[in-house]
Amino acid sequence: MATKIRLQRHGRKSKPFYHLVVTDSRVKRDGKAVEKLGTVNPNHDPRTVLIDFDRAVYWLEVGAEMSDTARSILSTEGVLMKKHLNGGVKKGAFSQEDADSKFEVWKTEKLAKADNTSKTAAEKEEEAKKKRFEAETKVKEDRAAEIAAKNKPAEVVEEVAAVEAAAEEAPVEVVEEATPVEVVAETPAAEKKEDKAAE
C-alpha cells in the first residue's frame, strides 16, 4: 500500500478545518484514513497546527509520501528536520545526544524568528493605525473649517476682520473709576406741603 500524508477537509462552507492524515494514496480526499496525525486550523492568524510529532516522524521514516501542503506544514513544525537528524544518527554521523541538541538549537532559533516576525507585524499595524487616525483628524478639522467659512456671510467676515485689525492697532485706554456721588432725593410728602402752601 502506497501511503500518503495529506490534508482532509472538514468544517463548514468558508470556514475550512483540516485533519492531517496518513491514507492510502488511491483513496479519495475525504475517504477513510489509516491514521490521524493532527489538525490544521487556517481560520486564525497565524494558523494553529496540532501534530502528533513522534507518529509523523515514524510515518516519514517508513516511507510515506507527502502532499505539497503537508510537506510545508511538517517542515514548519520541524518534523522534516527531526527525520533528517535521525537519518544522521542511523548512519553514525553523530550521536543521538548531538542530534537532540541540534534540534533544540534549531527550534529556539525558529521560535525567536517567529516572535520577531509577529512583533514587527504588530508594530507596523500600530503605526498604520496611528497614521490613519492622524489623517482622519486632519480631514475632520479641514471639513469643520470649510463649514464655518461657508456659514459666515461675506460682509460679516469682512467686518469681523476689520474690527480685529482695528483692535490690534488701537492702544488700550485705562479708564479710572469716578467716586460715587451721593444723591439726596426729596420725599413726595414735602413737595405736596410746599404746593399747598403756595396756593
Backbone as CSV, one residue per row, in Angstrom:
resi,resn,N_x,N_y,N_z,CA_x,CA_y,CA_z,C_x,C_y,C_z
1,MET,0.850,-1.188,0.000,0.000,0.000,0.000,0.888,1.240,0.000
2,ALA,0.659,2.147,-0.951,1.411,3.397,-1.004,0.730,4.404,-0.090
3,THR,1.390,4.745,1.032,0.782,5.674,1.992,1.173,7.106,1.652
4,LYS,0.272,8.013,2.001,0.495,9.426,1.729,-0.002,10.245,2.911
5,ILE,0.779,11.269,3.258,0.348,12.214,4.302,-0.257,13.412,3.586
6,ARG,-1.501,13.701,3.894,-2.174,14.821,3.232,-3.256,15.398,4.133
7,LEU,-3.870,16.470,3.658,-4.929,17.134,4.434,-6.287,16.597,4.018
8,GLN,-7.153,16.464,5.001,-8.527,16.028,4.782,-9.429,17.166,5.236
9,ARG,-10.265,17.673,4.323,-11.057,18.868,4.643,-12.271,18.545,5.489
10,HIS,-12.460,19.376,6.506,-13.655,19.335,7.354,-14.099,20.779,7.542
11,GLY,-15.103,21.008,8.355,-15.566,22.376,8.601,-16.649,22.773,7.633
12,ARG,-17.284,23.894,7.910,-18.403,24.331,7.082,-17.919,25.202,5.929
13,LYS,-18.837,25.664,5.143,-18.532,26.493,3.988,-17.848,27.785,4.423
14,SER,-16.777,28.138,3.764,-15.971,29.342,4.029,-15.235,29.304,5.362
15,LYS,-15.320,28.221,6.106,-14.587,28.061,7.364,-13.932,26.679,7.378
16,PRO,-12.896,26.484,6.574,-12.297,25.151,6.498,-11.545,24.775,7.765
17,PHE,-11.489,23.480,8.009,-10.738,22.920,9.121,-10.188,21.597,8.601
18,TYR,-8.907,21.370,8.759,-8.284,20.203,8.138,-7.746,19.225,9.171
19,HIS,-7.815,17.936,8.828,-7.137,16.893,9.582,-5.918,16.483,8.762
20,LEU,-4.774,16.354,9.412,-3.570,15.854,8.761,-3.588,14.335,8.957
21,VAL,-3.716,13.595,7.855,-3.925,12.150,7.968,-2.927,11.371,7.122
22,VAL,-2.728,10.120,7.513,-1.996,9.161,6.699,-3.050,8.291,6.034
23,THR,-2.989,8.196,4.717,-4.020,7.463,3.991,-3.408,6.731,2.802
24,ASP,-4.154,5.802,2.254,-3.750,5.141,1.022,-3.838,6.184,-0.092
25,SER,-2.834,6.238,-0.959,-2.804,7.276,-1.994,-3.935,7.110,-3.001
26,ARG,-4.569,5.907,-3.082,-5.641,5.671,-4.048,-7.013,6.075,-3.516
27,VAL,-7.110,6.384,-2.212,-8.389,6.749,-1.600,-8.693,8.212,-1.907
28,LYS,-9.987,8.528,-2.065,-10.361,9.920,-2.336,-9.996,10.826,-1.156
29,ARG,-10.009,12.127,-1.394,-9.501,13.098,-0.423,-10.102,12.940,0.968
30,ASP,-11.416,12.886,1.062,-12.076,12.799,2.364,-12.456,11.371,2.726
31,GLY,-11.787,10.399,2.124,-12.096,8.990,2.369,-11.497,8.500,3.681
32,LYS,-11.518,7.178,3.835,-11.056,6.546,5.076,-9.546,6.726,5.234
33,ALA,-9.120,7.109,6.452,-7.707,7.341,6.728,-7.131,6.185,7.528
34,VAL,-5.823,5.953,7.359,-5.132,4.937,8.143,-4.918,5.452,9.563
35,GLU,-4.464,6.714,9.673,-4.213,7.310,10.991,-4.326,8.824,10.896
36,LYS,-4.853,9.407,11.937,-4.932,10.873,12.022,-3.720,11.377,12.800
37,LEU,-2.930,12.283,12.165,-1.710,12.803,12.793,-1.930,14.120,13.523
38,GLY,-2.932,14.862,13.130,-3.156,16.144,13.787,-4.210,16.967,13.079
39,THR,-4.290,18.249,13.458,-5.268,19.160,12.864,-4.596,20.466,12.461
40,VAL,-5.211,21.119,11.474,-4.736,22.421,10.999,-5.946,23.335,10.897
41,ASN,-5.884,24.490,11.595,-6.976,25.461,11.548,-6.451,26.757,10.923
42,PRO,-6.756,26.997,9.632,-6.255,28.197,8.954,-7.090,29.445,9.210
43,ASN,-8.136,29.344,10.050,-9.029,30.480,10.291,-8.450,31.483,11.272
44,HIS,-7.314,31.157,11.882,-6.647,32.073,12.812,-5.413,32.653,12.136
45,ASP,-4.924,33.761,12.672,-3.692,34.349,12.159,-2.707,34.467,13.307
46,PRO,-1.649,33.687,13.386,-1.250,32.651,12.440,-2.090,31.393,12.622
47,ARG,-2.042,30.514,11.625,-2.839,29.283,11.686,-2.401,28.430,12.876
48,THR,-3.328,27.659,13.427,-2.991,26.781,14.552,-2.805,25.365,14.028
49,VAL,-1.696,24.752,14.412,-1.358,23.407,13.961,-1.065,22.548,15.182
50,LEU,-1.765,21.424,15.303,-1.524,20.456,16.370,-1.151,19.131,15.709
51,ILE,0.049,18.622,16.020,0.533,17.407,15.365,1.075,16.437,16.407
52,ASP,0.817,15.139,16.190,1.469,14.088,16.967,2.860,13.918,16.348
53,PHE,3.834,14.577,16.951,5.170,14.723,16.366,5.839,13.373,16.118
54,ASP,5.837,12.511,17.126,6.546,11.226,17.010,5.935,10.340,15.924
55,ARG,4.605,10.321,15.830,3.952,9.488,14.803,4.223,10.044,13.410
56,ALA,4.286,11.368,13.273,4.591,11.955,11.973,6.006,11.577,11.539
57,VAL,6.959,11.616,12.473,8.342,11.219,12.160,8.382,9.737,11.774
58,TYR,7.639,8.924,12.509,7.599,7.483,12.214,7.128,7.235,10.788
59,TRP,6.008,7.860,10.403,5.457,7.612,9.075,6.397,8.105,7.974
60,LEU,7.107,9.179,8.223,8.087,9.634,7.229,9.248,8.650,7.114
61,GLU,9.677,8.089,8.233,10.809,7.151,8.213,10.458,5.829,7.540
62,VAL,9.178,5.445,7.578,8.787,4.206,6.901,8.415,4.445,5.444
63,GLY,8.567,5.670,4.962,8.431,5.929,3.523,7.146,6.550,3.054
64,ALA,6.360,7.165,3.924,5.128,7.816,3.488,5.466,9.061,2.659
65,GLU,4.749,9.243,1.561,4.903,10.432,0.724,4.095,11.571,1.342
66,MET,4.348,12.799,0.880,3.625,13.965,1.402,3.068,14.784,0.256
67,SER,1.900,15.367,0.485,1.406,16.363,-0.472,2.214,17.635,-0.252
68,ASP,2.139,18.571,-1.184,2.933,19.809,-1.076,2.566,20.603,0.188
69,THR,1.270,20.702,0.478,0.832,21.453,1.653,1.265,20.759,2.930
70,ALA,1.140,19.436,2.952,1.566,18.682,4.132,3.069,18.831,4.340
71,ARG,3.846,18.807,3.246,5.301,18.993,3.360,5.617,20.354,3.970
72,SER,4.916,21.399,3.529,5.137,22.746,4.062,4.842,22.793,5.559
73,ILE,3.720,22.195,5.963,3.330,22.211,7.378,4.328,21.433,8.221
74,LEU,4.700,20.231,7.767,5.633,19.399,8.531,7.015,20.031,8.609
75,SER,7.413,20.727,7.553,8.704,21.421,7.570,8.688,22.554,8.584
76,THR,7.600,23.315,8.602,7.475,24.430,9.538,7.475,23.949,10.985
77,GLU,6.836,22.810,11.232,6.742,22.279,12.587,8.008,21.551,13.032
78,GLY,8.944,21.284,12.115,10.214,20.658,12.486,10.247,19.156,12.334
79,VAL,9.216,18.551,11.773,9.180,17.096,11.608,10.244,16.656,10.608
80,LEU,10.385,17.387,9.506,11.386,17.029,8.493,12.807,17.179,9.042
81,MET,13.032,18.185,9.869,14.350,18.375,10.485,14.680,17.208,11.412
82,LYS,13.699,16.782,12.189,13.893,15.656,13.109,14.199,14.378,12.323
83,LYS,13.482,14.147,11.219,13.734,12.967,10.372,15.147,13.015,9.810
84,HIS,15.562,14.203,9.369,16.901,14.380,8.812,17.973,14.047,9.866
85,LEU,17.799,14.554,11.070,18.772,14.293,12.144,18.778,12.813,12.544
86,ASN,17.597,12.185,12.570,17.538,10.755,12.882,18.268,9.932,11.817
87,GLY,18.189,10.368,10.560,18.930,9.695,9.488,20.431,9.797,9.714
88,GLY,20.903,10.942,10.208,22.325,11.108,10.521,22.766,10.200,11.651
89,VAL,21.890,10.007,12.643,22.203,9.115,13.767,22.312,7.674,13.276
90,LYS,21.394,7.252,12.392,21.407,5.880,11.867,22.676,5.606,11.047
91,LYS,23.154,6.626,10.333,24.371,6.464,9.516,25.634,6.541,10.364
92,GLY,25.511,7.000,11.619,26.661,7.092,12.510,27.424,8.402,12.382
93,ALA,26.823,9.419,11.777,27.484,10.712,11.607,27.640,11.427,12.948
94,PHE,26.663,11.261,13.838,26.739,11.842,15.180,25.837,11.046,16.111
95,SER,25.958,11.319,17.406,25.188,10.559,18.402,23.774,11.140,18.545
96,GLN,22.934,10.398,19.259,21.548,10.833,19.491,21.516,12.127,20.316
97,GLU,22.450,12.265,21.285,22.511,13.486,22.099,22.833,14.705,21.232
98,ASP,23.786,14.531,20.300,24.127,15.634,19.385,22.922,16.008,18.523
99,ALA,22.217,14.998,18.053,21.035,15.240,17.214,19.975,16.008,18.004
100,ASP,19.758,15.604,19.265,18.765,16.287,20.097,19.166,17.736,20.364
101,SER,20.472,17.963,20.648,20.931,19.333,20.916,20.809,20.200,19.663
102,LYS,21.131,19.641,18.480,20.985,20.392,17.221,19.524,20.745,16.969
103,PHE,18.644,19.790,17.274,17.221,20.045,17.070,16.732,21.145,18.009
104,GLU,17.177,21.136,19.272,16.777,22.173,20.227,17.271,23.550,19.785
105,VAL,18.512,23.622,19.276,19.049,24.898,18.782,18.202,25.395,17.619
106,TRP,17.884,24.496,16.691,17.066,24.876,15.532,15.693,25.382,15.988
107,LYS,15.121,24.665,16.969,13.784,25.023,17.457,13.775,26.399,18.120
108,THR,14.790,26.698,18.960,14.839,28.009,19.628,15.037,29.131,18.615
109,GLU,15.886,28.897,17.587,16.083,29.913,16.544,14.790,30.168,15.789
110,LYS,14.077,29.095,15.483,12.811,29.230,14.751,11.787,30.004,15.573
111,LEU,11.690,29.692,16.883,10.743,30.396,17.749,11.102,31.872,17.888
112,ALA,12.407,32.176,17.999,12.843,33.573,18.107,12.490,34.338,16.832
113,LYS,12.697,33.694,15.685,12.376,34.337,14.410,10.875,34.585,14.293
114,ALA,10.065,33.614,14.715,8.605,33.764,14.663,8.142,34.888,15.577
115,ASP,8.737,34.980,16.784,8.381,36.057,17.712,8.738,37.412,17.126
116,ASN,9.923,37.497,16.519,10.370,38.735,15.884,9.402,39.159,14.798
117,THR,8.996,38.202,13.984,8.080,38.498,12.878,6.748,39.004,13.408
118,SER,6.224,38.346,14.446,4.928,38.762,14.985,5.017,40.139,15.634
119,LYS,6.143,40.444,16.342,6.323,41.765,16.951,6.398,42.841,15.881
120,THR,7.164,42.561,14.811,7.299,43.527,13.728,5.941,43.802,13.088
121,ALA,5.171,42.745,12.869,3.839,42.908,12.274,2.938,43.736,13.178
122,ALA,3.002,43.484,14.483,2.172,44.238,15.440,2.577,45.709,15.460
123,GLU,3.887,45.983,15.428,4.364,47.376,15.428,3.929,48.091,14.155
124,LYS,4.040,47.412,13.009,3.627,48.023,11.745,2.135,48.345,11.762
125,GLU,1.345,47.427,12.300,-0.096,47.656,12.353,-0.434,48.831,13.271
126,GLU,0.267,48.931,14.401,0.035,50.038,15.335,0.394,51.376,14.693
127,GLU,1.516,51.386,13.956,1.943,52.616,13.279,0.955,53.015,12.194
128,ALA,0.467,52.037,11.445,-0.514,52.314,10.394,-1.802,52.864,11.003
129,LYS,-2.206,52.309,12.154,-3.420,52.776,12.835,-3.263,54.228,13.282
130,LYS,-2.057,54.565,13.806,-1.791,55.926,14.256,-1.841,56.908,13.082
131,LYS,-1.257,56.513,11.936,-1.273,57.378,10.751,-2.692,57.593,10.247
132,ARG,-3.492,56.524,10.248,-4.888,56.653,9.820,-5.650,57.610,10.723
133,PHE,-5.416,57.523,12.036,-6.092,58.396,12.988,-5.706,59.855,12.741
134,GLU,-4.400,60.120,12.516,-3.952,61.484,12.250,-4.571,62.026,10.961
135,ALA,-4.631,61.190,9.930,-5.218,61.615,8.658,-6.703,61.933,8.828
136,GLU,-7.410,61.092,9.578,-8.835,61.333,9.820,-9.049,62.622,10.609
137,THR,-8.189,62.889,11.591,-8.294,64.111,12.390,-8.090,65.340,11.520
138,LYS,-7.090,65.281,10.625,-6.819,66.412,9.732,-8.004,66.671,8.804
139,VAL,-8.567,65.592,8.244,-9.729,65.736,7.362,-10.900,66.340,8.129
140,LYS,-11.099,65.912,9.366,-12.199,66.423,10.191,-12.030,67.920,10.460
141,GLU,-10.807,68.331,10.795,-10.547,69.755,11.053,-10.750,70.591,9.795
142,ASP,-10.274,70.103,8.650,-10.453,70.826,7.388,-11.934,70.990,7.053
143,ARG,-12.695,69.928,7.259,-14.127,69.977,6.984,-14.831,70.985,7.885
144,ALA,-14.455,71.001,9.165,-15.059,71.940,10.108,-14.744,73.381,9.716
145,ALA,-13.506,73.648,9.272,-13.129,74.996,8.837,-13.918,75.407,7.594
146,GLU,-14.097,74.473,6.653,-14.868,74.765,5.443,-16.315,75.112,5.788
147,ILE,-16.905,74.335,6.668,-18.307,74.570,7.048,-18.448,75.905,7.760
148,ALA,-17.506,76.236,8.647,-17.569,77.516,9.365,-17.441,78.683,8.392
149,ALA,-16.542,78.566,7.412,-16.370,79.637,6.428,-17.595,79.758,5.537
150,LYS,-18.209,78.640,5.224,-19.380,78.645,4.357,-20.586,79.267,5.048
151,ASN,-20.725,79.043,6.341,-21.878,79.540,7.093,-21.802,81.031,7.407
152,LYS,-20.609,81.649,7.398,-20.479,83.082,7.668,-20.707,83.870,6.374
153,PRO,-21.589,84.918,6.381,-21.753,85.759,5.189,-20.471,86.551,4.939
154,ALA,-20.280,86.964,3.677,-19.048,87.646,3.285,-18.886,88.979,4.021
155,GLU,-19.981,89.770,4.158,-19.868,91.072,4.817,-19.464,90.915,6.278
156,VAL,-20.049,89.906,6.946,-19.739,89.691,8.352,-18.272,89.321,8.510
157,VAL,-17.774,88.508,7.596,-16.363,88.109,7.656,-15.467,89.332,7.510
158,GLU,-15.814,90.228,6.550,-15.017,91.438,6.352,-15.080,92.357,7.569
159,GLU,-16.293,92.523,8.135,-16.444,93.380,9.313,-15.666,92.835,10.505
160,VAL,-15.740,91.522,10.699,-15.023,90.897,11.814,-13.528,91.084,11.627
161,ALA,-13.058,90.939,10.387,-11.629,91.116,10.106,-11.214,92.563,10.355
162,ALA,-12.077,93.540,9.955,-11.761,94.953,10.163,-11.742,95.284,11.656
163,VAL,-12.706,94.784,12.409,-12.756,95.040,13.852,-11.539,94.429,14.541
164,GLU,-11.163,93.224,14.150,-9.987,92.585,14.744,-8.722,93.363,14.433
165,ALA,-8.608,93.872,13.177,-7.432,94.656,12.791,-7.382,95.966,13.584
166,ALA,-8.545,96.645,13.737,-8.590,97.895,14.492,-8.258,97.649,15.964
167,ALA,-8.726,96.564,16.496,-8.462,96.253,17.902,-6.978,95.998,18.132
168,GLU,-6.330,95.404,17.161,-4.895,95.142,17.299,-4.088,96.443,17.234
169,GLU,-4.524,97.389,16.370,-3.774,98.642,16.188,-4.055,99.652,17.306
170,ALA,-5.297,99.762,17.789,-5.672,100.782,18.772,-5.064,100.472,20.134
171,PRO,-4.514,101.537,20.798,-3.971,101.292,22.140,-5.119,101.095,23.133
172,VAL,-4.859,100.386,24.134,-5.867,100.118,25.146,-5.857,101.257,26.169
173,GLU,-7.027,101.905,26.403,-7.119,103.012,27.347,-7.620,102.474,28.686
174,VAL,-6.970,102.976,29.728,-7.385,102.568,31.068,-8.297,103.651,31.616
175,VAL,-9.502,103.322,31.986,-10.479,104.286,32.500,-10.504,104.157,34.021
176,GLU,-10.297,105.334,34.671,-10.334,105.320,36.133,-11.777,105.449,36.599
177,GLU,-12.078,104.792,37.664,-13.444,104.854,38.179,-13.656,106.170,38.949
178,ALA,-14.787,106.819,38.697,-15.115,108.062,39.410,-15.686,107.715,40.775
179,THR,-15.478,108.675,41.696,-16.012,108.431,43.045,-17.524,108.591,43.006
180,PRO,-18.228,107.769,43.673,-19.690,107.857,43.625,-20.205,109.111,44.347
181,VAL,-21.219,109.738,43.751,-21.821,110.941,44.326,-23.105,110.529,45.031
182,GLU,-23.288,111.145,46.226,-24.491,110.812,46.967,-25.664,111.634,46.436
183,VAL,-26.739,110.962,46.142,-27.930,111.628,45.613,-28.974,111.640,46.729
184,VAL,-29.460,112.899,47.036,-30.472,113.025,48.085,-31.802,113.254,47.387
185,ALA,-32.690,112.385,47.610,-33.994,112.505,46.959,-34.972,113.151,47.928
186,GLU,-35.744,114.085,47.381,-36.757,114.717,48.222,-37.958,113.802,48.320
187,THR,-38.549,113.853,49.449,-39.702,112.980,49.652,-40.925,113.606,49.001
188,PRO,-41.824,112.881,48.479,-43.022,113.427,47.842,-43.943,114.164,48.828
189,ALA,-43.935,113.796,50.085,-44.797,114.467,51.070,-44.360,115.914,51.248
190,ALA,-43.066,116.171,51.265,-42.553,117.527,51.422,-42.948,118.369,50.224
191,GLU,-42.920,117.801,49.029,-43.299,118.553,47.828,-44.765,118.949,47.887
192,LYS,-45.660,118.065,48.355,-47.065,118.352,48.427,-47.356,119.482,49.411
193,LYS,-46.624,119.500,50.541,-46.818,120.550,51.535,-46.437,121.901,50.934
194,GLU,-45.324,121.918,50.170,-44.891,123.160,49.552,-45.915,123.654,48.542
195,ASP,-46.529,122.702,47.748,-47.522,123.086,46.768,-48.782,123.677,47.427
196,LYS,-49.201,123.119,48.552,-50.370,123.607,49.269,-50.101,124.990,49.860
197,ALA,-48.896,125.180,50.355,-48.555,126.473,50.950,-48.516,127.538,49.872
198,ALA,-48.120,127.224,48.692,-48.016,128.176,47.603,-49.417,128.594,47.149
199,GLU,-50.362,127.746,47.304,-51.712,128.073,46.865,-52.312,129.010,47.868
